[in-house]
Amino acid sequence: MANKLSEEECYEVEKKRVNLYRNILEPIIMEMMIVFIFTEALDLSFGGFAPIFWLVLAFGWVLIIICMEVTMIRAFLESKK
């Protein structure tokens, strides 16, 4: 038979996965913000993209992290019922 995980165990597994994704995405976001600041200050384009592109891309990744965190809060509250 398959090993069934309880809701709390499923939550812990999901929590570890979300933490891994967040730990991978945070440095990428910081690098994009740094690229934005330097390209905007020097009035350059890097990688063929305007500086505002790097800012919008970084905020897009921040939005993904926020959505993951909200999902984890919801899963935590549901596991406590």
DSSP file (Angstrom, degrees, kcal/mol; ACC not computed):
  #  RESIDUE AA STRUCTURE BP1 BP2  ACC     N-H-->O    O-->H-N    N-H-->O    O-->H-N    TCO  KAPPA ALPHA  PHI   PSI    X-CA   Y-CA   Z-CA
    1    1 A M              0   0    0      0, 0.0     2,-0.2     0, 0.0     0, 0.0   0.000 360.0 360.0 360.0 152.5    0.0    0.0    0.0
    2    2 A A        -     0   0    0      1,-0.1     2,-0.7     0, 0.0     0, 0.0  -0.472 360.0-110.7 -73.8 145.0    1.0    3.6   -0.6
    3    3 A N        -     0   0    0     -2,-0.2     2,-0.4     1,-0.0    -1,-0.1  -0.684  33.3-149.1 -79.7 113.2    2.3    5.5    2.4
    4    4 A K        -     0   0    0     -2,-0.7     2,-0.3     1,-0.0    -1,-0.0  -0.687   6.4-145.4 -86.5 133.0   -0.4    8.1    3.2
    5    5 A L        -     0   0    0     -2,-0.4     2,-0.0     1,-0.1    -1,-0.0  -0.759  15.7-121.5 -96.2 143.5    0.8   11.4    4.7
    6    6 A S     >  -     0   0    0     -2,-0.3     4,-2.5     1,-0.1     5,-0.2  -0.268  32.1-102.2 -73.0 169.8   -1.2   13.3    7.2
    7    7 A E  H  > S+     0   0    0      1,-0.2     4,-2.3     2,-0.2     5,-0.1   0.883 123.3  51.4 -62.3 -38.3   -2.2   16.9    6.5
    8    8 A E  H  > S+     0   0    0      2,-0.2     4,-2.1     1,-0.2    -1,-0.2   0.888 110.3  48.3 -67.5 -37.9    0.5   18.2    8.8
    9    9 A E  H  > S+     0   0    0      2,-0.2     4,-2.2     1,-0.2    -2,-0.2   0.904 111.1  50.5 -67.9 -40.3    3.1   16.1    7.1
   10   10 A C  H  X S+     0   0    0     -4,-2.5     4,-2.4     1,-0.2    -2,-0.2   0.898 110.0  51.5 -61.9 -40.3    1.9   17.3    3.7
   11   11 A Y  H  X S+     0   0    0     -4,-2.3     4,-2.6     1,-0.2    -2,-0.2   0.915 109.2  49.7 -62.6 -43.3    2.1   20.9    5.0
   12   12 A E  H  X S+     0   0    0     -4,-2.1     4,-2.1     2,-0.2    -2,-0.2   0.892 111.1  49.1 -64.5 -39.8    5.7   20.4    6.2
   13   13 A V  H  X S+     0   0    0     -4,-2.2     4,-1.8     2,-0.2    -1,-0.2   0.930 113.6  46.3 -64.2 -44.8    6.7   18.9    2.8
   14   14 A E  H  X S+     0   0    0     -4,-2.4     4,-2.5     1,-0.2    -2,-0.2   0.876 109.7  55.0 -64.5 -37.9    5.1   21.8    1.0
   15   15 A K  H  X S+     0   0    0     -4,-2.6     4,-2.3     1,-0.2    -1,-0.2   0.902 107.7  48.9 -62.4 -42.4    6.7   24.3    3.4
   16   16 A K  H  X S+     0   0    0     -4,-2.1     4,-1.9     2,-0.2    -1,-0.2   0.888 111.5  49.8 -64.9 -39.1   10.2   23.0    2.7
   17   17 A R  H  X S+     0   0    0     -4,-1.8     4,-2.2     2,-0.2    -2,-0.2   0.914 111.4  47.6 -66.5 -43.4    9.5   23.1   -1.1
   18   18 A V  H  X S+     0   0    0     -4,-2.5     4,-2.7     1,-0.2    -2,-0.2   0.890 110.5  52.5 -65.9 -39.4    8.3   26.8   -0.9
   19   19 A N  H  X S+     0   0    0     -4,-2.3     4,-2.5     2,-0.2    -1,-0.2   0.889 108.5  51.1 -62.7 -38.3   11.3   27.7    1.2
   20   20 A L  H  X S+     0   0    0     -4,-1.9     4,-1.5     2,-0.2    -2,-0.2   0.941 111.4  46.9 -63.4 -47.2   13.6   26.2   -1.4
   21   21 A Y  H  X S+     0   0    0     -4,-2.2     4,-2.6     1,-0.2    -2,-0.2   0.916 113.1  49.2 -60.3 -43.9   11.9   28.2   -4.2
   22   22 A R  H  X S+     0   0    0     -4,-2.7     4,-2.4     1,-0.2    -1,-0.2   0.908 109.0  52.0 -63.7 -41.3   12.1   31.4   -2.2
   23   23 A N  H  < S+     0   0    0     -4,-2.5    -1,-0.2     1,-0.2    -2,-0.2   0.786 113.5  45.5 -66.6 -26.4   15.8   30.9   -1.4
   24   24 A I  H  X S+     0   0    0     -4,-1.5     4,-0.8    -3,-0.2    -2,-0.2   0.876 115.9  44.9 -79.7 -40.4   16.5   30.4   -5.1
   25   25 A L  H  X S+     0   0    0     -4,-2.6     4,-2.5     1,-0.2     5,-0.2   0.826  98.9  68.3 -77.5 -32.5   14.4   33.4   -6.2
   26   26 A E  H  X S+     0   0    0     -4,-2.4     4,-2.2     1,-0.2    -1,-0.2   0.910 101.8  45.2 -59.3 -46.2   15.5   36.0   -3.7
   27   27 A P  H  > S+     0   0    0      0, 0.0     4,-2.3     0, 0.0    -1,-0.2   0.886 112.1  53.4 -64.6 -34.9   19.1   36.3   -5.0
   28   28 A I  H  X S+     0   0    0     -4,-0.8     4,-2.2     2,-0.2    -2,-0.2   0.915 109.1  49.0 -63.4 -42.5   17.8   36.4   -8.6
   29   29 A I  H  X S+     0   0    0     -4,-2.5     4,-2.3     1,-0.2    -1,-0.2   0.921 110.4  50.5 -63.3 -43.9   15.5   39.3   -7.7
   30   30 A M  H  X S+     0   0    0     -4,-2.2     4,-2.2     1,-0.2    -1,-0.2   0.897 109.6  51.1 -62.4 -39.5   18.3   41.2   -6.0
   31   31 A E  H  X S+     0   0    0     -4,-2.3     4,-2.5     1,-0.2    -1,-0.2   0.904 109.6  50.2 -64.3 -40.8   20.5   40.8   -9.0
   32   32 A M  H  X S+     0   0    0     -4,-2.2     4,-2.3     1,-0.2    -2,-0.2   0.883 110.1  50.5 -64.7 -37.7   17.7   42.1  -11.3
   33   33 A M  H  X S+     0   0    0     -4,-2.3     4,-2.5     2,-0.2    -2,-0.2   0.897 110.6  49.2 -66.6 -39.4   17.3   45.1   -9.0
   34   34 A I  H  X S+     0   0    0     -4,-2.2     4,-2.5     2,-0.2     5,-0.2   0.916 110.6  50.1 -65.0 -43.2   21.0   45.8   -9.1
   35   35 A V  H  X S+     0   0    0     -4,-2.5     4,-2.7     1,-0.2     5,-0.3   0.912 111.0  50.7 -60.5 -41.8   21.0   45.5  -12.9
   36   36 A F  H  X S+     0   0    0     -4,-2.3     4,-2.5     2,-0.2     5,-0.3   0.939 110.6  48.2 -60.6 -47.2   18.0   48.0  -13.0
   37   37 A I  H  X S+     0   0    0     -4,-2.5     4,-2.4     1,-0.2    -2,-0.2   0.928 115.9  42.8 -62.3 -46.2   19.8   50.5  -10.8
   38   38 A F  H  X S+     0   0    0     -4,-2.5     4,-2.3     2,-0.2    -1,-0.2   0.920 116.0  46.7 -68.8 -43.2   23.0   50.5  -12.7
   39   39 A T  H  X>S+     0   0    0     -4,-2.7     5,-2.3    -5,-0.2     4,-0.6   0.871 115.1  47.5 -68.0 -34.4   21.5   50.5  -16.2
   40   40 A E  H  <5S+     0   0    0     -4,-2.5     3,-0.4    -5,-0.3    -2,-0.2   0.911 113.3  47.7 -70.7 -41.4   19.1   53.3  -15.1
   41   41 A A  H  <5S+     0   0    0     -4,-2.4    -2,-0.2    -5,-0.3    -1,-0.2   0.874 120.2  37.6 -66.8 -37.0   21.9   55.4  -13.6
   42   42 A L  H  <5S-     0   0    0     -4,-2.3    -1,-0.2    -5,-0.2    -2,-0.2   0.452 106.1-126.1 -94.1  -1.0   24.2   54.9  -16.6
   43   43 A D  T  <5 +     0   0    0     -4,-0.6     2,-0.2    -3,-0.4    -3,-0.2   0.932  63.6 135.7  54.2  51.7   21.3   55.2  -19.1
   44   44 A L      < -     0   0    0     -5,-2.3     2,-0.4    -6,-0.1    -1,-0.2  -0.679  54.0-129.8-115.9 170.3   22.3   51.9  -20.8
   45   45 A S        -     0   0    0     -2,-0.2     2,-0.5     5,-0.1     5,-0.2  -0.997  21.0-158.9-121.7 136.0   20.5   48.8  -22.0
   46   46 A F  B >  S+A   49   0A   0      3,-1.2     3,-1.2    -2,-0.4    -7,-0.0  -0.948  74.8   0.9-117.8 128.2   21.7   45.5  -20.8
   47   47 A G  T 3  S-     0   0    0     -2,-0.5    -1,-0.2     1,-0.2     3,-0.1   0.705 127.9 -65.6  70.4  18.8   20.9   42.3  -22.7
   48   48 A G  T 3  S+     0   0    0      1,-0.3     2,-0.4    -3,-0.2    -1,-0.2   0.574 110.5 117.2  80.4   8.6   19.0   44.3  -25.2
   49   49 A F  B <   -A   46   0A   0     -3,-1.2    -3,-1.2     2,-0.0    -1,-0.3  -0.870  67.4-116.4-114.2 144.3   16.4   45.3  -22.6
   50   50 A A    >>  -     0   0    0     -2,-0.4     3,-1.1    -5,-0.2     4,-0.8  -0.335  34.9-108.0 -68.1 157.0   15.5   48.8  -21.3
   51   51 A P  H >> S+     0   0    0      0, 0.0     4,-1.3     0, 0.0     3,-0.6   0.854 117.2  60.8 -57.8 -36.4   16.2   49.4  -17.6
   52   52 A I  H 3> S+     0   0    0      1,-0.2     4,-2.6     2,-0.2     5,-0.2   0.812  94.7  64.6 -64.2 -27.5   12.5   49.4  -16.8
   53   53 A F  H <> S+     0   0    0     -3,-1.1     4,-2.6     1,-0.2    -1,-0.2   0.910 100.4  50.6 -59.7 -41.8   12.2   45.8  -18.1
   54   54 A W  H <X S+     0   0    0     -4,-0.8     4,-2.1    -3,-0.6    -1,-0.2   0.873 110.8  49.2 -65.8 -36.8   14.5   44.6  -15.3
   55   55 A L  H  X S+     0   0    0     -4,-1.3     4,-2.4     2,-0.2    -2,-0.2   0.932 112.8  46.1 -66.9 -45.8   12.4   46.4  -12.7
   56   56 A V  H  X S+     0   0    0     -4,-2.6     4,-1.9     1,-0.2    -2,-0.2   0.898 112.7  50.9 -64.2 -40.3    9.2   44.9  -14.0
   57   57 A L  H  X S+     0   0    0     -4,-2.6     4,-1.8    -5,-0.2    -1,-0.2   0.907 110.1  49.4 -64.0 -41.6   10.7   41.5  -14.2
   58   58 A A  H  X S+     0   0    0     -4,-2.1     4,-2.1     1,-0.2    -2,-0.2   0.919 110.8  49.5 -63.5 -43.8   12.0   41.7  -10.6
   59   59 A F  H  X S+     0   0    0     -4,-2.4     4,-2.2     1,-0.2    -1,-0.2   0.828 106.5  57.3 -66.5 -30.2    8.5   42.8   -9.4
   60   60 A G  H  X S+     0   0    0     -4,-1.9     4,-1.6     2,-0.2    -1,-0.2   0.916 108.2  46.0 -63.1 -42.8    7.0   39.9  -11.3
   61   61 A W  H  X S+     0   0    0     -4,-1.8     4,-2.0     2,-0.2    -2,-0.2   0.868 110.0  54.3 -67.7 -35.9    9.2   37.4   -9.3
   62   62 A V  H  X S+     0   0    0     -4,-2.1     4,-2.5     1,-0.2    -2,-0.2   0.908 106.0  53.3 -62.5 -40.7    8.3   39.2   -6.1
   63   63 A L  H  X S+     0   0    0     -4,-2.2     4,-2.3     1,-0.2    -1,-0.2   0.876 106.5  52.4 -61.4 -37.7    4.7   38.7   -6.9
   64   64 A I  H  X S+     0   0    0     -4,-1.6     4,-2.1     2,-0.2    -1,-0.2   0.916 109.6  48.7 -64.3 -42.8    5.3   35.0   -7.4
   65   65 A I  H  X S+     0   0    0     -4,-2.0     4,-2.3     2,-0.2    -2,-0.2   0.910 110.6  51.1 -63.4 -41.8    6.9   34.8   -3.9
   66   66 A I  H  X S+     0   0    0     -4,-2.5     4,-2.4     1,-0.2    -2,-0.2   0.915 109.6  50.0 -61.9 -42.7    4.0   36.7   -2.4
   67   67 A C  H  X S+     0   0    0     -4,-2.3     4,-2.2     1,-0.2    -1,-0.2   0.894 110.0  50.5 -63.4 -39.6    1.5   34.3   -3.9
   68   68 A M  H  X S+     0   0    0     -4,-2.1     4,-2.0     2,-0.2    -1,-0.2   0.913 111.1  48.8 -64.1 -41.4    3.5   31.3   -2.6
   69   69 A E  H  X S+     0   0    0     -4,-2.3     4,-2.2     2,-0.2    -2,-0.2   0.902 110.6  49.7 -66.3 -40.8    3.6   32.8    0.9
   70   70 A V  H  X S+     0   0    0     -4,-2.4     4,-2.3     1,-0.2    -1,-0.2   0.897 110.1  51.8 -63.9 -39.5   -0.2   33.5    0.8
   71   71 A T  H  X S+     0   0    0     -4,-2.2     4,-2.4     1,-0.2    -1,-0.2   0.893 109.4  49.8 -63.4 -39.2   -0.8   30.0   -0.3
   72   72 A M  H  X S+     0   0    0     -4,-2.0     4,-2.4     2,-0.2    -2,-0.2   0.872 108.9  51.8 -68.8 -36.0    1.3   28.7    2.6
   73   73 A I  H  X S+     0   0    0     -4,-2.2     4,-2.5     2,-0.2    -2,-0.2   0.926 111.3  48.0 -63.2 -43.2   -0.6   30.8    5.1
   74   74 A R  H  X S+     0   0    0     -4,-2.3     4,-2.3     1,-0.2    -2,-0.2   0.922 112.0  48.6 -63.2 -44.1   -3.8   29.4    3.7
   75   75 A A  H  X S+     0   0    0     -4,-2.4     4,-1.9     2,-0.2    -1,-0.2   0.878 110.8  51.9 -64.5 -37.2   -2.5   25.8    3.9
   76   76 A F  H  X S+     0   0    0     -4,-2.4     4,-1.1     2,-0.2    -2,-0.2   0.933 110.8  47.0 -63.4 -46.4   -1.3   26.4    7.5
   77   77 A L  H  < S+     0   0    0     -4,-2.5     4,-0.3     1,-0.2     3,-0.3   0.875 112.7  49.5 -65.5 -36.4   -4.7   27.7    8.6
   78   78 A E  H >< S+     0   0    0     -4,-2.3     3,-0.9     1,-0.2    -1,-0.2   0.839 107.1  55.0 -70.0 -32.4   -6.5   24.8    6.9
   79   79 A S  H 3< S+     0   0    0     -4,-1.9    -1,-0.2     1,-0.2    -2,-0.2   0.732 103.0  57.6 -73.6 -19.9   -4.2   22.3    8.6
   80   80 A K  T 3<        0   0    0     -4,-1.1    -1,-0.2    -3,-0.3    -2,-0.2   0.532 360.0 360.0 -86.8  -6.2   -5.1   23.7   12.0
   81   81 A K    <         0   0    0     -3,-0.9    -1,-0.2    -4,-0.3    -2,-0.1   0.495 360.0 360.0 -73.1 360.0   -8.8   23.1   11.6
